[in-house]
Amino acid sequence: MGSDRIAAARRARVTGRVQGVFFRASTAERARALALRGHARNLPDGSVDVLAGGSEEALAELLRWLQHGPPMARVDRVDVEVLDPAQLALPEGFETR
């Protein structure tokens, strides 16, 4: 995967006890290990928004990981949206916001 070309992209909204438990930092660490680009950010309703782009395989692995998250988290639900990577401007790496 070149730095400008992303094969696939997903947005996931993770609900449960996912703020204040290192969810964003752990998600970023996992995403970086999978060579994904994007971000994880807290939303006002207590959920976490994860936007990620990269290979289909890496995205599938991240989505599996999001089902449970880090040890202190309690994930109740993960809603996933398939996005067109050509329509996104993703950062070069994976950020927390």
GUMITI-587221 format. One line per field, with one value per atom (N, C-alpha, C): residue in one letter; atom name; x, y, z. Coordinates in Angstrom, 1 decimal, padded with zeros to 4 digits. Layout:
res <- c(a; ...)
atom <- c(CA; ...)
xx <- c(X; ...)
yy <- c(Y; ...)
zz <- c(Z; ...)
***
This chain:
res <- c(m; m; m; g; g; g; s; s; s; d; d; d; r; r; r; i; i; i; a; a; a; a; a; a; a; a; a; r; r; r; r; r; r; a; a; a; r; r; r; v; v; v; t; t; t; g; g; g; r; r; r; v; v; v; q; q; q; g; g; g; v; v; v; f; f; f; f; f; f; r; r; r; a; a; a; s; s; s; t; t; t; a; a; a; e; e; e; r; r; r; a; a; a; r; r; r; a; a; a; l; l; l; a; a; a; l; l; l; r; r; r; g; g; g; h; h; h; a; a; a; r; r; r; n; n; n; l; l; l; p; p; p; d; d; d; g; g; g; s; s; s; v; v; v; d; d; d; v; v; v; l; l; l; a; a; a; g; g; g; g; g; g; s; s; s; e; e; e; e; e; e; a; a; a; l; l; l; a; a; a; e; e; e; l; l; l; l; l; l; r; r; r; w; w; w; l; l; l; q; q; q; h; h; h; g; g; g; p; p; p; p; p; p; m; m; m; a; a; a; r; r; r; v; v; v; d; d; d; r; r; r; v; v; v; d; d; d; v; v; v; e; e; e; v; v; v; l; l; l; d; d; d; p; p; p; a; a; a; q; q; q; l; l; l; a; a; a; l; l; l; p; p; p; e; e; e; g; g; g; f; f; f; e; e; e; t; t; t; r; r; r)
atom <- c(N; CA; C; N; CA; C; N; CA; C; N; CA; C; N; CA; C; N; CA; C; N; CA; C; N; CA; C; N; CA; C; N; CA; C; N; CA; C; N; CA; C; N; CA; C; N; CA; C; N; CA; C; N; CA; C; N; CA; C; N; CA; C; N; CA; C; N; CA; C; N; CA; C; N; CA; C; N; CA; C; N; CA; C; N; CA; C; N; CA; C; N; CA; C; N; CA; C; N; CA; C; N; CA; C; N; CA; C; N; CA; C; N; CA; C; N; CA; C; N; CA; C; N; CA; C; N; CA; C; N; CA; C; N; CA; C; N; CA; C; N; CA; C; N; CA; C; N; CA; C; N; CA; C; N; CA; C; N; CA; C; N; CA; C; N; CA; C; N; CA; C; N; CA; C; N; CA; C; N; CA; C; N; CA; C; N; CA; C; N; CA; C; N; CA; C; N; CA; C; N; CA; C; N; CA; C; N; CA; C; N; CA; C; N; CA; C; N; CA; C; N; CA; C; N; CA; C; N; CA; C; N; CA; C; N; CA; C; N; CA; C; N; CA; C; N; CA; C; N; CA; C; N; CA; C; N; CA; C; N; CA; C; N; CA; C; N; CA; C; N; CA; C; N; CA; C; N; CA; C; N; CA; C; N; CA; C; N; CA; C; N; CA; C; N; CA; C; N; CA; C; N; CA; C; N; CA; C; N; CA; C; N; CA; C; N; CA; C; N; CA; C; N; CA; C; N; CA; C; N; CA; C; N; CA; C; N; CA; C)
xx <- c(000.8; 000.0; 000.9; 000.7; 001.5; 000.9; 001.6; 001.2; -000.1; -000.4; -001.6; -002.7; -002.5; -003.5; -004.0; -005.3; -005.9; -006.9; -006.8; -007.7; -009.1; -009.3; -010.6; -010.7; -011.9; -012.1; -013.3; -013.3; -014.5; -014.5; -015.8; -016.0; -016.8; -016.3; -016.9; -017.3; -018.5; -018.9; -019.1; -018.2; -018.1; -018.8; -019.8; -020.5; -020.3; -020.5; -020.2; -019.4; -018.6; -017.7; -016.4; -016.3; -015.2; -014.5; -014.8; -014.1; -013.5; -012.3; -011.6; -011.0; -010.9; -010.3; -009.2; -008.5; -007.5; -007.9; -009.2; -009.7; -009.1; -009.1; -008.5; -007.0; -006.3; -004.8; -004.6; -005.3; -005.1; -005.6; -006.6; -007.1; -006.0; -005.4; -004.3; -003.1; -002.8; -001.6; -001.9; -003.1; -003.4; -003.5; -004.1; -004.2; -002.8; -001.9; -000.6; 000.2; 000.0; 000.6; 000.1; -001.1; -001.7; -001.5; -000.7; -000.4; -001.6; -002.6; -003.8; -003.6; -004.4; -004.4; -005.8; -005.8; -007.1; -007.1; -008.2; -008.2; -009.3; -009.1; -010.1; -010.4; -011.7; -012.0; -013.2; -013.3; -014.4; -015.5; -016.8; -017.9; -018.7; -019.4; -020.1; -021.1; -021.6; -022.5; -021.9; -020.5; -019.8; -019.3; -019.6; -019.1; -017.7; -017.1; -015.8; -016.0; -015.6; -015.7; -014.3; -014.2; -013.0; -013.1; -012.2; -012.2; -010.8; -010.9; -009.6; -009.6; -008.5; -008.3; -007.0; -007.0; -005.9; -006.3; -005.7; -006.0; -007.3; -008.0; -009.2; -008.9; -007.7; -007.3; -007.0; -006.3; -006.0; -007.2; -008.2; -009.4; -010.2; -010.3; -011.0; -010.5; -009.1; -008.5; -008.8; -008.7; -009.1; -010.5; -011.4; -012.8; -013.1; -012.3; -012.4; -011.9; -010.8; -010.3; -011.2; -011.9; -012.9; -014.0; -014.3; -015.4; -015.2; -013.9; -013.6; -012.8; -011.9; -011.1; -010.1; -009.5; -008.5; -009.2; -008.3; -008.9; -009.9; -009.8; -010.7; -012.0; -012.1; -013.3; -014.4; -015.6; -016.8; -017.5; -017.3; -017.9; -019.3; -020.3; -021.7; -022.1; -021.5; -021.9; -020.9; -020.7; -019.8; -020.7; -021.0; -021.7; -020.7; -020.7; -019.6; -020.3; -019.6; -020.0; -018.9; -019.2; -018.2; -018.1; -016.9; -016.7; -015.9; -016.0; -015.3; -013.9; -012.8; -011.5; -011.1; -011.6; -011.2; -011.9; -012.9; -013.6; -013.0; -012.0; -011.5; -010.1; -009.9; -008.5; -008.1; -007.3; -006.9; -005.5; -005.1; -003.8; -002.8; -001.5; -000.5; -000.4; -000.7; -000.6; -002.0; -002.0; -003.3; -003.2; -004.2; -004.2; -005.3; -005.1; -006.2; -006.6; -007.9; -008.4; -009.3)
yy <- c(-001.2; 000.0; 001.2; 002.1; 003.3; 004.3; 005.4; 006.4; 007.1; 007.2; 007.9; 006.9; 005.6; 004.7; 003.8; 003.9; 003.1; 002.2; 000.9; -000.1; 000.0; 000.2; 000.2; 001.1; 001.4; 002.3; 002.0; 002.1; 001.8; 002.9; 003.2; 004.0; 003.1; 003.1; 002.3; 003.2; 003.0; 003.7; 002.7; 002.9; 001.9; 002.4; 001.7; 002.1; 001.1; 001.6; 000.9; 001.7; 001.1; 001.8; 001.9; 002.9; 003.1; 004.4; 005.2; 006.5; 006.4; 006.9; 006.9; 005.5; 004.7; 003.3; 003.0; 004.1; 004.0; 003.4; 003.5; 002.9; 003.6; 004.9; 005.6; 005.3; 005.4; 005.1; 003.7; 002.7; 001.3; 001.0; 001.7; 001.6; 002.1; 003.2; 003.8; 002.9; 002.3; 001.4; 000.2; -000.4; -001.5; -001.2; 000.0; 000.4; 000.7; 001.3; 001.5; 000.2; -000.8; -002.1; -002.8; -002.4; -003.0; -002.1; -001.0; -000.1; 000.6; 000.9; 001.6; 003.1; 003.9; 005.3; 005.8; 006.8; 007.3; 008.0; 007.8; 008.4; 007.7; 007.9; 007.5; 008.8; 009.1; 010.2; 010.0; 010.6; 010.5; 011.3; 010.9; 011.6; 012.1; 013.2; 013.7; 012.7; 011.7; 010.8; 009.6; 009.7; 008.6; 007.5; 007.5; 006.5; 007.0; 006.1; 006.4; 006.2; 007.2; 007.1; 006.7; 005.6; 005.2; 005.2; 006.0; 006.1; 005.5; 004.4; 003.8; 003.4; 003.5; 003.1; 002.3; 001.3; 000.4; -000.8; -001.9; -003.1; -003.7; -004.5; -005.2; -006.1; -006.8; -007.7; -007.0; -005.9; -005.1; -004.5; -004.0; -003.4; -004.5; -005.7; -006.8; -007.1; -007.1; -007.4; -006.3; -005.1; -004.0; -004.1; -004.4; -004.5; -005.6; -006.7; -007.8; -007.3; -006.6; -006.1; -005.1; -004.3; -003.3; -004.0; -005.2; -005.9; -006.1; -006.0; -006.2; -005.0; -004.5; -003.3; -003.7; -002.7; -002.9; -003.5; -004.0; -004.8; -004.1; -002.7; -002.0; -001.7; -001.8; -001.4; -002.5; -002.0; -002.9; -002.5; -003.2; -002.9; -003.5; -002.7; -003.1; -003.3; -002.4; -002.5; -001.8; -002.3; -001.7; -001.6; -000.4; -000.2; 000.2; -000.5; -000.3; 000.2; 001.2; 001.8; 001.6; 001.1; 001.0; 002.3; 002.8; 004.1; 003.9; 004.9; 004.9; 005.6; 004.9; 005.5; 006.6; 006.7; 007.7; 009.1; 009.0; 010.2; 010.8; 010.1; 010.5; 011.1; 012.0; 012.6; 012.1; 011.0; 010.5; 010.9; 011.1; 011.4; 010.3; 010.6; 009.7; 008.5; 008.7; 007.7; 007.5; 007.1; 006.9; 007.8; 008.7; 009.7; 009.5; 010.0; 010.2; 011.6; 011.9; 013.2; 013.5)
zz <- c(000.0; 000.0; 000.0; -001.0; -001.0; 000.0; 000.2; 001.2; 000.8; -000.5; -001.0; -001.3; -001.4; -001.8; -000.7; -000.5; 000.6; -000.1; 000.2; -000.5; 000.0; 001.3; 001.9; 003.1; 003.5; 004.7; 005.5; 006.8; 007.6; 008.7; 009.1; 010.3; 011.3; 012.5; 013.5; 014.7; 015.2; 016.4; 017.5; 018.5; 019.6; 020.8; 021.4; 022.5; 023.7; 024.9; 026.1; 027.1; 027.9; 028.7; 028.0; 027.1; 026.2; 026.3; 027.2; 027.5; 028.9; 029.0; 030.3; 030.7; 029.6; 029.9; 028.8; 028.3; 027.3; 026.0; 025.7; 024.5; 023.2; 023.2; 022.0; 021.8; 022.9; 022.8; 022.4; 023.0; 022.6; 021.2; 020.7; 019.4; 018.4; 018.7; 017.9; 017.8; 019.0; 019.0; 018.1; 018.2; 017.4; 015.9; 015.6; 014.2; 013.6; 014.4; 013.9; 013.6; 014.5; 014.3; 013.0; 012.6; 011.4; 010.2; 010.3; 009.3; 008.7; 009.6; 009.2; 009.4; 008.6; 008.8; 009.3; 010.0; 010.5; 011.8; 012.6; 013.9; 014.8; 016.1; 017.1; 017.9; 018.2; 018.9; 019.8; 021.0; 021.8; 021.3; 021.4; 021.0; 022.3; 022.2; 023.4; 024.1; 023.4; 023.9; 024.7; 024.8; 025.5; 024.6; 023.4; 022.4; 021.9; 021.1; 020.4; 018.9; 018.1; 016.7; 016.2; 015.4; 014.8; 013.3; 012.7; 011.2; 010.8; 009.9; 009.6; 008.1; 007.5; 006.1; 006.0; 005.0; 004.8; 004.0; 004.3; 003.6; 004.2; 003.4; 003.9; 005.1; 005.0; 006.1; 007.4; 007.3; 008.5; 009.1; 008.3; 008.8; 009.5; 008.9; 009.5; 010.9; 011.0; 012.3; 013.3; 012.9; 013.8; 014.3; 013.4; 013.7; 014.7; 014.6; 015.5; 016.9; 016.9; 018.2; 018.8; 018.1; 018.6; 019.3; 019.0; 019.7; 021.2; 021.6; 023.1; 023.6; 022.8; 023.2; 024.2; 024.9; 026.0; 027.2; 028.1; 029.3; 030.2; 030.4; 031.2; 030.5; 029.2; 028.5; 028.6; 028.3; 028.2; 026.9; 025.8; 024.6; 024.5; 024.3; 024.2; 022.7; 021.8; 020.4; 019.6; 018.3; 017.3; 016.0; 015.6; 014.4; 013.3; 012.2; 011.2; 009.9; 009.3; 008.0; 007.0; 005.9; 004.8; 004.1; 003.9; 003.2; 002.0; 001.1; -000.1; 000.2; 000.2; 000.5; -000.4; -001.6; -002.5; -002.1; -001.2; -000.8; 000.5; 001.1; 002.4; 002.3; 003.3; 003.4; 004.8; 004.8; 006.1; 006.4; 007.7; 008.1; 007.6; 007.6; 007.2; 008.2; 009.4; 010.4; 011.1; 012.3; 013.1; 014.3; 014.5; 015.5; 016.5; 017.7; 018.7; 018.7; 018.8; 018.8; 020.0)
***
